[in-house]
Amino acid sequence: MHTWRRIKADGTEWEVRIISEPGGEGAEREIIEFRALDGSSQPRRTAVPRDTLSDLSDDDLAAVYRRAAPIAGDHYGRPGKPMNDAR
């Protein structure tokens, strides 16, 4: 079983996962997702350079979290129409 990294932000513990690689093989970026372990917040996603997640410090990862947008709302976290891939 794979253990994903976790961070604490906004009073919640988040699991950080790589969910896809845009463009398939040879792509320069991959999508990472922050998922609240207690289910209290919508997942957040953003793109990062490929194969960098394991090299990010906790401070760097917190900065990536801050720029990640909730997937079921707009950039400001307001509710909106969920994306087709929202679970």
C-alpha positions as CSV (number, residue, x, y, z in Angstrom):
1,M,0.0,0.0,0.0
2,H,1.3,3.4,-1.0
3,T,1.5,6.1,1.8
4,W,0.9,9.6,0.5
5,R,2.4,12.7,2.0
6,R,0.3,14.7,4.4
7,I,0.4,18.4,5.5
8,K,-1.6,20.5,7.9
9,A,-3.2,23.7,6.5
10,D,-6.2,25.8,7.3
11,G,-6.8,23.7,10.5
12,T,-7.1,20.5,8.6
13,E,-4.8,17.6,7.7
14,W,-4.6,17.0,4.0
15,E,-3.4,14.0,2.0
16,V,-1.3,14.9,-1.1
17,R,-1.6,12.6,-4.1
18,I,-0.5,12.6,-7.7
19,I,-3.7,11.9,-9.7
20,S,-2.7,12.3,-13.3
21,E,-0.1,13.3,-15.8
22,P,-1.5,15.7,-18.3
23,G,-0.4,14.9,-21.8
24,G,0.7,11.3,-20.9
25,E,4.2,10.1,-21.3
26,G,6.8,12.8,-21.7
27,A,4.6,15.5,-20.1
28,E,6.4,18.2,-18.2
29,R,3.7,18.6,-15.5
30,E,1.5,16.4,-13.3
31,I,-1.6,17.1,-11.3
32,I,-1.5,16.8,-7.6
33,E,-4.6,16.7,-5.3
34,F,-5.0,17.8,-1.7
35,R,-7.8,15.8,0.0
36,A,-9.0,16.7,3.5
37,L,-8.8,13.6,5.6
38,D,-11.8,14.5,7.7
39,G,-13.9,15.4,4.5
40,S,-14.5,18.9,5.8
41,S,-13.3,20.7,2.6
42,Q,-13.5,20.1,-1.1
43,P,-10.4,18.6,-2.7
44,R,-7.9,21.0,-4.3
45,R,-5.8,20.5,-7.4
46,T,-2.9,22.1,-9.1
47,A,-0.2,21.3,-11.6
48,V,3.5,20.9,-10.6
49,P,6.6,20.1,-12.6
50,R,6.8,16.3,-13.2
51,D,8.6,14.2,-10.5
52,T,9.0,17.1,-8.0
53,L,6.5,16.1,-5.3
54,S,9.0,14.0,-3.4
55,D,11.6,16.8,-3.5
56,L,9.4,19.5,-2.1
57,S,10.0,20.6,1.5
58,D,7.0,21.0,3.8
59,D,7.2,24.8,3.3
60,D,7.2,24.4,-0.5
61,L,4.3,21.9,-0.3
62,A,2.3,24.4,1.8
63,A,3.0,27.1,-0.9
64,V,1.7,24.7,-3.5
65,Y,-1.4,24.0,-1.4
66,R,-2.1,27.7,-1.2
67,R,-2.2,28.1,-5.0
68,A,-4.4,24.9,-5.5
69,A,-8.0,25.7,-6.4
70,P,-11.0,23.7,-5.0
71,I,-12.3,21.4,-7.7
72,A,-16.0,22.0,-7.0
73,G,-16.0,25.8,-6.9
74,D,-14.2,28.7,-8.4
75,H,-10.7,30.0,-7.5
76,Y,-12.1,31.7,-4.3
77,G,-13.8,28.5,-3.0
78,R,-17.3,29.6,-3.7
79,P,-19.6,26.7,-4.5
80,G,-20.2,26.1,-8.2
81,K,-21.0,23.3,-10.6
82,P,-18.9,20.3,-9.7
83,M,-16.4,19.1,-12.4
84,N,-17.2,15.9,-14.2
85,D,-14.4,14.0,-12.5
86,A,-15.4,15.1,-8.9
87,R,-16.2,12.1,-6.8
